Amino acid sequence: MHIPILYQDPDIIVVDKPVGVPTHAADPGDPYPGDALRIVQAQAGLAYLGMHQRLDADTSGVLLFAARREANPALAAAFEGRDVRKVYLALVHGAPRKSQGVIDAPIVRDRGGRYRVTSPQDRQGKPARTRYRVIDTVGAGLAPAQGLAPAQGLAPAQGLAPAQGLAPAQGLAAPAQGLAPAQGLAPAQGLAPAQGLAPAQGLAPAHGAPVYSLLEIIPETGRSHQIRVHLAHVGLPVVGDPLYGPADQPAPRLFLHAHQLTLPHPATGEMVTFTAPRPAALRELLRLAVERRAPLAADSETTIYRLVNAAADGLPGLTVDRYGDALVASLYDADDRLSPRPIPEALVTLLAETTGGRSIYVKHRPKEAGRIPEDQMAALAPPRPVYGPDLGELVAAEAGLAYLIRPGEGLSVGLFGDMREGRVRVRAWADGRRVLNCFAYTCGFGVAAVAGGATRVLNLDLSRPALAWGQANYRANGFEPDPYDFVYGDVFDWLARLAKRGDRFDLVILDPPGFSRTKSRRFSAARDYGELAGLAAGCTAPEGLLLACCNVAELPWRRFRDQALAGLAGIGRTAEVAGVYHEPAVDFPAAPGAEPYLKMLLLRLS
């Protein structure tokens, strides 16, 4: 491994420690040099390296070592005597009410390698004091450009020689009091005194669109995990913190960065400042998310795909889907009882700049979309865009087929992009087959099956407007829809009716919502999928195919498969598993540690 060296002279060496690398080895006897101390020592070819500063493994940034033993006494005196000023940058969930303040709370060791805030009366607690200042606060996880663009090298104003130039003291930065902190950070004395933030009371309401803040942090004491514990204690956990952050909002890294270090040089006593460039953060994450979809963007026959997939792209609480010239940004809130907040303008601007979208529509996604009263829909899914012209109904493409999209039409705009690969497969399987498309919605599977050469496609759905939309999709592709192939009604009732009158299909597609309610019944995919699969099997011809789909993330794959097979066994049918598929990995990547949420099981029935 290689660690960027920010500065080196005969007395000290300063590096930009990357995320995931511990400062020193947990086991000194471990022969693998995976810690910063041994990596830098080998990289610089030094016989000795002394450690006076530590960073958590997941914290990046400025890390200083003594390059020779003679420098140790002066460095030790500086660190122990609090002559060292450290400046961190932290991206946190939420926003403080005050633009600056102090968190003054003792810390004590907890279980499992964790620490926690304790009361001042706790004799085991160690005093800990952290100053903060808000640099910026934005919504939906995207900070403005000036805060988060990746940088290479040191700012010229710092005056530090590059790593190759092992210049001694004359190459050091000017005294700290003459330096303006990098990127416009105010010096410590510019912070408010100790009457700052009280636990829990200093927080802005955390509802609606996710809110994130970029903070400048100056720890006045050096307790283990101090910054992370203090910020979590006041309700502002660091984004991506696996110990103190929200477990349901993971991120690709811990967004805590040791940005600056100011101290007296051990040889000259001059105050010198070292700066580690800001890491690529949220603006960069958006760019990387868009870049990941480059193979789709280059395909003129497909203009329907996902640009941002929430936590899997490091942007929890936000998805962005492309439908031709329209972008649909969806914001997710953990509490459905709270009213949605307007989407921040900074997010809208960044989306437009990064993606080139002509118009941007916003959807506030509740946990249970099927239970939202109609009179609340306009607030959750405004019909007009927040950016660009209202496109009304537009035509977008998927694998060369045209689909009518209505981006201002409620929470569902006409096609679900995560089924793209499933529709392409159905197109291939449909040739010469009779196809039954259950829960057809706007008949995306039906269009694909007709394009693939199906002899007949029967579309079933409980929504007449959706079926009419489906007929329009047929016409958009030059297919003349037969009204008898678009059947309105409860799928459960129709499956029983079709089986009773002896109708059999060579390919049956089940793509139900996770939850639905009709006048006669309630359906939950997690509970009732077996019954649904059994009814569908009653309409499936011998050697026919049944494509069972489910998008309920909480239903594990194995249980879904067992339910479907049990439903077939219940009516005396057996099946061979002919294929297992999930959402497209290119634009719907799974979050770290999570399995794909979309389950598609292709069964060949005997």
C-alpha positions in Angstrom: 0.0 0.0 0.0 1.0 3.6 -0.5 0.1 6.6 1.7 0.4 10.2 0.3 3.1 12.1 2.1 2.2 15.7 2.6 5.5 16.9 4.1 8.8 15.5 5.1 12.0 16.9 6.7 14.7 15.3 8.9 12.5 15.7 12.0 9.0 15.0 11.0 6.9 13.3 8.3 3.3 14.2 7.7 0.9 12.0 5.7 -2.7 12.0 4.5 -3.9 8.8 6.1 -6.6 7.1 4.0 -9.8 5.5 5.4 -9.6 2.0 6.7 -5.9 2.1 7.7 -5.2 2.0 11.4 -2.5 4.3 12.8 -0.7 1.4 14.4 -1.0 -2.3 14.5 -3.4 -3.8 17.0 -1.1 -6.8 17.2 2.6 -5.7 17.0 3.5 -9.3 16.2 1.4 -9.4 13.0 3.9 -9.7 10.1 1.5 -7.9 7.6 2.3 -4.2 7.6 -1.2 -2.9 7.3 -0.9 0.1 9.6 0.1 3.6 8.8 3.2 3.6 11.0 4.8 0.6 9.3 3.5 1.6 5.8 5.0 5.1 6.0 8.2 3.8 7.6 8.8 1.4 4.7 7.6 3.9 2.1 10.0 6.6 3.3 12.9 4.2 3.9 13.3 5.3 7.6 14.9 3.2 10.3 12.8 4.9 12.9 9.3 6.5 13.1 7.8 7.8 16.3 4.1 8.1 17.0 2.6 11.1 18.8 -0.8 11.3 17.3 -3.5 8.7 16.5 -6.5 8.7 14.2 -9.3 6.1 14.2 -8.9 3.6 11.3 -12.0 5.0 9.6 -10.9 8.6 10.0 -8.8 10.1 7.1 -6.5 13.1 7.1 -3.4 14.7 8.6 -1.2 12.3 10.6 2.2 13.3 11.9 5.2 11.1 12.9 8.6 11.9 14.4 11.2 11.0 11.8 14.0 10.7 14.4 14.2 10.1 18.1 15.7 13.5 18.8 12.4 15.2 17.7 10.4 13.2 20.3 10.8 15.4 23.4 9.6 18.6 21.7 6.7 16.8 19.9 5.6 15.2 23.1 5.7 18.5 25.0 3.6 20.1 22.2 0.9 17.4 22.2 0.8 17.0 26.0 0.8 20.8 26.6 -2.0 21.5 24.2 0.1 23.6 21.9 -1.3 21.6 19.0 -4.4 22.8 17.2 -6.4 20.1 15.3 -9.2 20.9 12.8 -11.5 18.2 11.6 -14.3 18.2 9.0 -17.3 16.1 9.7 -20.4 15.5 7.6 -23.3 14.8 10.0 -26.9 13.8 9.9 -29.1 16.8 10.8 -28.3 20.4 11.6 -27.5 22.3 14.8 -29.8 25.2 15.7 -26.7 27.4 16.4 -24.0 28.1 13.8 -21.3 27.4 16.3 -20.9 26.3 19.9 -19.2 23.9 22.3 -20.1 20.3 23.4 -18.7 19.9 26.9 -19.5 16.4 28.3 -17.3 13.8 30.0 -16.7 10.5 28.2 -16.3 7.0 29.6 -15.5 3.7 28.0 -18.5 1.5 27.1 -18.8 -2.1 26.0 -17.8 -3.4 22.6 -15.0 -0.9 21.9 -17.5 2.0 22.2 -17.4 5.1 24.4 -20.3 7.2 25.7 -21.1 10.5 27.4 -21.5 10.2 31.1 -22.5 12.6 33.9 -20.0 15.0 35.5 -20.5 13.1 38.8 -19.1 9.9 37.2 -15.6 9.4 38.7 -14.6 7.2 35.7 -15.6 9.9 33.2 -12.8 11.9 31.6 -13.4 15.6 30.7 -14.0 16.1 27.0 -14.6 19.4 25.1 -15.3 19.9 21.4 -15.9 23.1 19.5 -17.9 23.1 16.3 -18.8 25.5 13.5 -21.3 24.9 10.7 -19.8 25.4 7.3 -22.9 24.4 5.4 -26.3 22.7 5.7 -28.2 21.1 2.9 -30.9 18.6 2.2 -31.0 15.1 0.8 -27.3 14.4 1.3 -25.7 16.8 -1.2 -23.5 19.7 -0.1 -22.6 22.6 -2.3 -19.7 22.4 -4.6 -17.4 24.6 -2.6 -17.4 22.3 0.3 -16.8 18.9 -1.2 -14.9 18.9 -4.5 -11.9 16.6 -4.3 -8.6 18.4 -4.2 -5.1 17.3 -5.2 -2.1 18.5 -3.3 -1.8 21.3 -0.8 -3.1 24.7 -1.2 -0.3 27.1 -2.4 -0.9 29.4 0.6 0.3 26.7 3.0 3.8 27.0 1.7 4.6 23.3 2.3 7.2 21.6 0.2 6.0 18.5 -1.6 7.0 15.1 -0.3 9.9 14.7 -2.7 11.5 17.9 -1.6 12.8 17.1 1.9 13.4 20.7 2.6 14.2 21.5 6.3 12.8 24.3 8.3 13.0 27.0 5.7 10.4 25.1 3.6 7.9 25.1 6.4 4.7 27.0 6.4 4.7 30.5 7.9 3.7 30.8 11.6 0.2 29.8 12.3 -1.0 33.2 13.4 -0.2 34.5 10.0 -2.1 31.8 8.2 -5.7 31.9 7.1 -6.9 28.4 7.6 -7.5 26.5 4.4 -10.8 26.6 2.6 -11.9 29.6 4.6 -12.0 27.9 8.0 -12.1 30.3 10.9 -9.4 30.0 13.6 -10.2 28.7 17.0 -10.6 32.0 18.7 -13.4 32.8 16.3 -15.6 30.2 17.8 -18.3 31.0 20.3 -17.6 30.4 24.0 -18.9 27.5 26.0 -22.5 28.3 26.1 -23.0 26.4 22.9 -25.0 23.2 22.3 -27.0 21.5 24.9 -27.7 17.8 24.4 -30.7 17.1 22.2 -32.0 20.7 22.5 -29.8 22.1 19.8 -31.2 20.1 16.9 -33.2 21.2 14.0 -36.3 19.1 13.4 -35.2 15.9 11.6 -38.1 15.3 9.3 -38.9 15.6 5.7 -36.0 15.5 3.3 -32.8 14.2 4.9 -30.7 17.1 6.2 -26.9 17.0 6.4 -24.4 19.5 7.7 -20.7 20.0 7.1 -19.0 21.0 10.4 -15.6 22.3 11.3 -14.6 20.5 14.5 -11.9 21.5 16.9 -11.4 19.1 19.8 -9.9 20.8 22.9 -9.2 17.4 24.5 -8.1 14.2 22.9 -10.3 11.4 24.2 -10.8 8.2 22.2 -13.7 8.6 19.7 -14.4 12.1 21.2 -15.7 13.8 18.2 -17.9 10.9 17.1 -19.3 10.3 20.6 -20.0 14.0 21.2 -21.7 14.5 17.9 -23.9 11.4 18.3 -24.7 12.5 21.9 -26.3 15.8 20.6 -28.2 14.0 17.8 -25.7 14.8 15.0 -24.0 11.5 14.3 -21.3 11.4 11.7 -22.4 10.0 8.3 -21.2 6.5 7.9 -20.3 5.9 11.5 -20.8 2.2 12.2 -20.6 2.6 16.0 -22.6 5.7 16.7 -24.6 6.5 13.6 -28.0 5.2 12.4 -27.8 1.6 11.4 -30.4 2.0 8.6 -28.4 4.8 6.9 -25.0 3.3 5.9 -22.5 5.1 3.8 -19.3 4.1 1.9 -17.1 5.6 4.5 -17.0 7.5 7.8 -17.2 11.1 6.8 -14.7 12.4 9.4 -11.5 14.0 8.2 -8.5 15.4 10.0 -8.2 18.5 7.9 -5.5 20.6 9.5 -2.8 20.2 12.1 -0.9 23.3 13.6 1.9 22.9 16.1 5.4 24.2 16.9 8.1 22.6 14.7 10.3 20.5 17.0 13.5 21.9 15.5 12.7 25.7 15.2 9.7 26.2 17.5 7.9 28.0 14.6 4.2 27.3 14.4 3.6 25.3 11.2 0.3 24.2 9.6 -0.3 21.1 7.6 -3.5 20.5 5.5 -4.9 17.3 4.1 -7.1 17.9 1.0 -10.8 17.4 1.6 -11.8 13.9 0.5 -14.2 13.2 -2.3 -17.5 13.5 -0.6 -21.1 13.9 -1.6 -20.8 15.9 -4.7 -18.3 13.4 -5.8 -20.6 10.6 -4.8 -23.3 12.0 -7.1 -20.8 12.2 -10.0 -19.6 8.6 -9.3 -23.2 7.4 -9.2 -23.9 9.0 -12.6 -20.6 7.6 -14.0 -21.6 4.1 -12.9 -24.6 4.4 -15.3 -22.4 5.4 -18.2 -23.1 2.1 -20.1 -26.8 2.9 -20.0 -26.4 6.5 -20.8 -24.5 5.5 -24.0 -27.4 3.3 -25.1 -29.8 5.4 -27.2 -32.4 2.6 -27.1 -32.7 2.9 -23.3 -33.5 6.2 -21.6 -35.2 4.7 -18.5 -32.8 3.8 -15.6 -31.9 4.8 -12.1 -29.2 7.4 -11.6 -28.9 7.3 -7.8 -29.8 4.4 -5.6 -29.9 5.7 -2.1 -27.4 4.2 0.4 -25.9 1.9 -2.2 -24.5 5.0 -3.8 -23.6 6.6 -0.5 -26.7 8.9 -0.6 -29.2 7.4 1.9 -32.8 8.7 1.6 -32.5 9.7 -2.1 -33.1 7.9 -5.3 -33.1 9.6 -8.8 -34.7 7.9 -11.8 -34.2 9.1 -15.4 -37.2 8.9 -17.8 -35.9 10.5 -21.0 -35.6 14.2 -20.4 -37.3 14.0 -17.0 -35.6 13.2 -13.6 -37.7 11.9 -10.8 -36.1 12.5 -7.4 -37.6 10.4 -4.5 -37.1 11.4 -0.9 -37.6 8.8 1.8 -38.6 9.6 5.4 -38.6 7.2 8.3 -41.7 8.8 9.8 -44.8 8.9 7.6 -46.6 11.0 10.2 -44.6 14.1 9.4 -45.3 16.5 6.5 -42.8 16.5 3.7 -40.4 19.5 3.5 -39.5 21.2 0.2 -36.6 19.8 -1.6 -33.5 22.0 -1.0 -32.5 24.1 -3.9 -28.9 23.0 -3.6 -29.9 19.5 -4.4 -32.0 20.5 -7.4 -29.1 22.6 -8.7 -26.6 19.8 -8.3 -28.9 17.2 -10.0 -29.4 19.5 -12.9 -25.7 20.3 -13.3 -24.5 16.7 -12.8 -27.1 14.8 -14.8 -28.1 17.3 -17.5 -31.8 16.6 -16.8 -34.2 18.9 -18.5 -36.9 18.8 -15.8 -36.9 17.5 -12.2 -39.9 16.2 -10.4 -40.0 15.3 -6.7 -41.8 12.4 -4.9 -41.9 12.1 -1.1 -42.0 8.3 -0.6 -44.0 7.0 2.4 -43.5 3.5 3.7 -46.9 2.3 2.6 -47.8 4.0 -0.6 -51.0 2.0 -1.0 -52.4 3.5 2.2 -52.1 7.2 1.3 -55.4 9.1 1.1 -56.0 10.7 -2.3 -56.2 14.2 -0.8 -52.6 13.9 0.4 -51.1 12.7 -2.9 -50.6 16.2 -4.3 -48.3 17.1 -1.3 -46.3 13.9 -1.6 -46.1 14.0 -5.4 -46.5 17.5 -6.7 -47.7 17.5 -10.4 -45.3 20.2 -11.5 -41.5 20.0 -11.6 -39.3 21.9 -9.2 -36.9 22.5 -12.1 -37.4 23.0 -15.8 -40.6 22.9 -17.9 -43.6 20.7 -17.2 -43.1 17.9 -19.7 -46.6 16.4 -19.2 -46.6 13.0 -20.9 -43.4 12.0 -22.6 -42.0 9.0 -24.5 -39.0 7.2 -23.0 -37.3 4.1 -24.3 -36.3 0.8 -22.8 -34.4 -1.8 -25.0 -35.8 -0.1 -28.1 -39.5 -0.1 -26.9 -41.4 3.1 -26.2 -43.3 3.8 -23.0 -45.5 6.7 -22.1 -44.3 8.4 -18.9 -46.2 10.9 -16.9 -43.7 12.3 -14.3 -46.2 14.4 -12.6 -48.8 11.6 -12.2 -48.7 10.7 -8.5 -46.0 8.4 -7.0 -46.0 5.9 -10.0 -45.0 7.5 -13.3 -45.7 4.7 -15.7 -42.9 2.1 -15.5 -40.7 0.6 -12.8 -37.1 0.7 -13.9 -35.9 -2.2 -11.7 -37.8 -4.6 -13.9 -35.9 -3.6 -17.0 -33.9 -6.9 -17.3 -37.1 -8.9 -16.4 -38.9 -7.3 -19.3 -36.1 -8.1 -21.7 -36.2 -11.7 -20.6 -39.9 -11.9 -21.0 -39.5 -10.6 -24.5 -37.2 -13.5 -25.2 -39.3 -16.1 -23.5 -42.6 -15.0 -25.1 -42.0 -16.1 -28.7 -44.8 -18.4 -29.8 -46.3 -18.5 -26.3 -49.7 -17.5 -24.7 -48.8 -15.0 -22.0 -50.8 -14.0 -18.9 -49.6 -10.7 -17.3 -51.0 -10.4 -13.8 -50.9 -7.0 -11.9 -50.2 -5.5 -15.3 -50.2 -1.8 -14.3 -49.4 0.0 -17.6 -48.6 -3.3 -19.3 -44.8 -3.1 -19.6 -44.5 -6.8 -19.5 -47.3 -7.0 -22.1 -45.6 -4.7 -24.5 -42.3 -6.7 -24.2 -44.2 -10.0 -24.7 -46.0 -8.7 -27.8 -42.7 -7.4 -29.2 -41.2 -10.9 -28.5 -43.7 -12.7 -30.7 -46.3 -13.9 -28.2 -49.4 -15.4 -29.8 -51.6 -13.7 -27.2 -51.0 -11.5 -24.1 -53.8 -11.2 -21.5 -53.3 -8.2 -19.1 -55.1 -8.3 -15.7 -55.2 -5.3 -13.4 -57.5 -3.7 -10.8 -57.1 -0.2 -12.4 -59.0 0.8 -15.5 -56.9 4.0 -16.0 -53.7 1.8 -15.8 -55.0 -0.6 -18.4 -56.0 2.3 -20.7 -52.4 3.6 -20.2 -51.2 0.1 -21.2 -53.2 0.3 -24.4 -51.6 3.6 -25.2 -48.2 1.9 -24.7 -49.2 -0.7 -27.2 -50.0 2.0 -29.7 -46.8 3.9 -29.0 -45.0 0.8 -30.3 -47.2 0.2 -33.3 -49.2 -2.6 -31.8 -53.0 -2.5 -32.1 -54.5 -3.4 -28.7 -57.4 -5.8 -28.5 -59.7 -4.5 -25.8 -60.4 -8.2 -24.8 -56.8 -8.5 -23.8 -57.0 -5.8 -21.1 -59.1 -7.2 -18.3 -60.2 -5.1 -15.3 -60.7 -6.9 -11.9 -59.2 -8.6 -8.9 -56.3 -10.8 -10.0 -57.2 -13.5 -7.4 -60.8 -13.7 -8.7 -59.7 -13.8 -12.3 -57.0 -16.5 -11.7 -59.7 -18.8 -10.2 -62.1 -18.0 -13.0 -59.6 -18.7 -15.7 -58.5 -21.9 -14.2 -62.1 -23.1 -13.8 -63.0 -22.5 -17.4 -59.8 -24.3 -18.6 -57.7 -21.4 -19.9 -54.1 -22.2 -19.9 -51.0 -20.1 -20.6 -47.5 -21.0 -21.5 -46.0 -18.0 -19.6 -47.6 -16.5 -16.5 -46.2 -13.4 -14.9 -46.8 -12.4 -11.3 -45.6 -9.0 -10.2 -47.9 -8.0 -7.4 -47.5 -4.9 -5.1 -46.1 -5.6 -1.7 -49.4 -4.7 -0.1 -52.9 -4.1 -1.6 -56.4 -3.9 -0.5 -59.7 -4.5 -2.4 -63.3 -4.6 -1.3 -63.1 -8.3 -0.7 -59.6 -8.9 0.6 -56.2 -7.7 1.7 -53.0 -9.0 0.2 -49.6 -9.0 1.7 -46.8 -10.5 -0.4 -44.9 -11.6 2.7 -47.9 -13.5 3.9 -49.9 -14.5 0.9 -47.5 -15.2 -2.0 -47.9 -19.0 -1.7 -51.7 -18.7 -2.3 -51.1 -16.4 -5.2 -48.5 -18.8 -6.8 -51.0 -21.7 -6.4 -53.8 -19.9 -8.2 -51.4 -18.9 -11.0 -50.2 -22.4 -11.4 -53.8 -23.4 -12.0 -53.7 -21.4 -15.2 -50.2 -22.5 -16.3 -50.0 -25.2 -19.0 -47.8 -28.3 -18.6 -44.2 -27.4 -19.2 -45.2 -23.8 -19.0 -43.3 -21.0 -17.2 -44.3 -19.1 -14.1 -42.3 -15.9 -13.4 -42.9 -15.1 -9.7 -41.7 -11.6 -8.7 -41.6 -9.8 -5.4 -40.1 -6.5 -4.4 -40.5 -6.7 -0.6 -37.1 -6.3 0.8 -38.1 -7.7 4.2 -39.1 -11.0 2.6 -35.9 -13.1 2.5 -35.1 -14.8 -0.8 -35.3 -18.3 0.7 -38.7 -17.8 2.3 -40.0 -16.3 -0.9 -38.9 -19.3 -2.9 -40.3 -21.7 -0.3 -43.7 -19.9 -0.2 -43.9 -20.1 -4.0 -43.1 -23.8 -4.2 -45.4 -24.6 -1.3 -48.2 -22.8 -3.2 -47.6 -25.0 -6.2 -47.4 -28.2 -4.1 -50.7 -27.2 -2.5 -52.5 -27.8 -5.8 -50.5 -30.8 -6.8 -48.0 -29.2 -9.2 -44.3 -29.6 -9.1 -41.7 -27.2 -10.6 -38.1 -26.9 -11.6 -36.3 -23.7 -10.8 -35.2 -22.5 -14.2 -33.8 -19.1 -13.2 -33.2 -16.7 -10.4 -32.9 -13.0 -11.1 -32.7 -9.7 -9.3 -32.8 -6.0 -10.0 -30.2 -4.7 -12.5 -26.8 -4.4 -10.7 -25.6 -1.5 -12.9 -28.2 1.0 -11.7 -29.8 -0.7 -8.7 -26.7 -1.8 -6.7 -27.4 -3.3 -3.3 -26.2 -1.4 -0.2 -23.1 -2.9 1.6 -24.2 -6.0 3.5 -27.7 -6.0 2.0 -29.0 -8.7 -0.4 -30.9 -7.6 -3.5 -34.5 -6.7 -2.7 -36.1 -7.7 -6.0 -36.7 -11.4 -6.3 -37.6 -13.0 -9.6 -38.1 -16.8 -9.7 -38.6 -18.5 -13.0 -40.4 -21.9 -12.5 -41.0 -24.5 -15.2 -44.1 -26.5 -14.2 -44.6 -30.1 -14.9 
